[in-house]
């Protein structure tokens, strides 16, 4: 990245020399302390009677309608002579500008950017993060035109993006679709450049924290070189890992040529925390192929003004989750122990989520745009990430079995990348056809049982194929289980498990616990208090329900006292070891005594 040029050059006559068909954006960030910016957009000459100007109502990577248009004030439109044009707001993300004659149109507006956690826009005295979906309006008439984006920023700031750069704070893209999927990070940050498998990468970190830049670069280099384990070729020449070390915001979003990853600033040093970061980085990197290079037909092309419905989001998201730890394992960034611990947690979570018995991953995918969380979701919904991961696991094991280990789920994704690159989108029939080509078998019945129906997996039989089994350890014992969870630091219930002991006793989420067997309970001591009893015991629970004090009796069930582990079966066969190696691409990790090798 070149050094910053004086600000006086940033708004030079460059734009006057550009081809008239370009769309030119300018954003003034020179006074960022109040989260405000001024945006100017020059649209080419339009021959229409009115020009539609839109701001997306959702951003890519988050399948949820957002109030992005509320960030715009002081909207103004002018013709090429500087005369004000009449306009009317016609939707939350749409302005109709009236044109009495053919003219170029200049649109200006004030932008409020304080949506850091949504990863849409954020401006403060130290930086600006700009995702075009919440920053730059577009016109459908000129969506395919080349765009230029110029930033006016404080002298000490540096600007980065996956887009091509013509100057220190000037980026260019082939069209709005590239712009909207190529966020800009500008400000005071730390920067490293590295390469892997013939591609250039950058790491940009905004915010102070307990991260180790050298360690991050080392592991991101290893990760970035593993894409060839699944796909042939790259959809980008240069890729930027953007990291926000924040005071609370967390999450990540994938883009065409970059990703933004947000983590609390002191959640990098401990191994558990660092694994959260590097797994997220792997997830978003994989998305560069799975979603950004190929995606379900319901999302092709993106309609920025309304939802794109598809039953295949579980492939877009769940399969990405499925591959994320595999690439890290192959790269040596995580150990076999850490990989198996992650898989064990996912199995445990699945078995403890009643919603998996109610909703299929196909239905969850189609309903993702209105999916909520909380008690209802846990009891009545599947998750495209969690259950999508396990559906991918089941499909992978089925392919490996049906092809005598010659073909895995990786080949299906390689084929999707090969045959369904944008602007083509794939449908259910396309995926089933690929499965038929890879295996020689019809996967229609499999699809009906695992995708169109709630996912029910026999984990014992499934894991045994790879020489693994479930184990709770020799110290495990049955302990009491009430089937209800309290909110952190509170006695108000956040979740009551469907058909669990509390559910059957008539206790519901939102009830507030007071006492058990006549003795007061505390938020901190509730879990320990339940352990005072044995499975099968009947206890009296006093609680407030809808502000009314009542007492109910419930019979406690049982749960294991120890965490689930995945270990080697006794005397694994050569076939089981071969399956494991074909599945994960590493050598059998257990020694002759069934212990994981160091």
Secondary structure, DSSP 8 states (H G I E B T S, - for coil): ------HHHHTSGGGGGS-TT-EEEEEE-TTGGGSEEEEEEEEEEE-SSEEEEE--SS-TT--S---GGGGEEEEEEE-TTS-B--EEEEETTEEEEE-SSSEEEEEEEEEE-EETTTTSEEE-SSEEEE-GGGT--B-GGGTTS-EEEEEE--TT-EEEESSEEEETTEEEESSHHHHHTS-EEEES-EEEEEEETTEEEEEEEES--S--HHHHHHHHHHHHTTGGGT-SS-S-SEEEEEEEEESS--EEEE-SSEEEEEEETT-SSSHHHHHHHHHHHHHHHHHTTBTTTB-BGGGSS--TTS----TTHIIIIIHHHHHHHHHHHHHTSS-HHHHHHHHHHHHHHHHT-GGGGT--HHHHHHTGGG---HHHHHHH---TTHHHHHHHHHHHHHHHHHTTTS--HHHHHHHHHHH--TT--B-HHHHHHHHHHHHSS--HHHHHHHTSS-----HHHHHHHTTEEEE--TT--EEEE--EEE-TTSSBEEEE-TTSHHHHTT--TT-EEEEETTEE--TTTHHHHHTTS-TT-EEEEEEEETTEEEEEEEE-EEEESS--EEEE-TT--HHHHHHHHHHHSS---B-TTS-B--
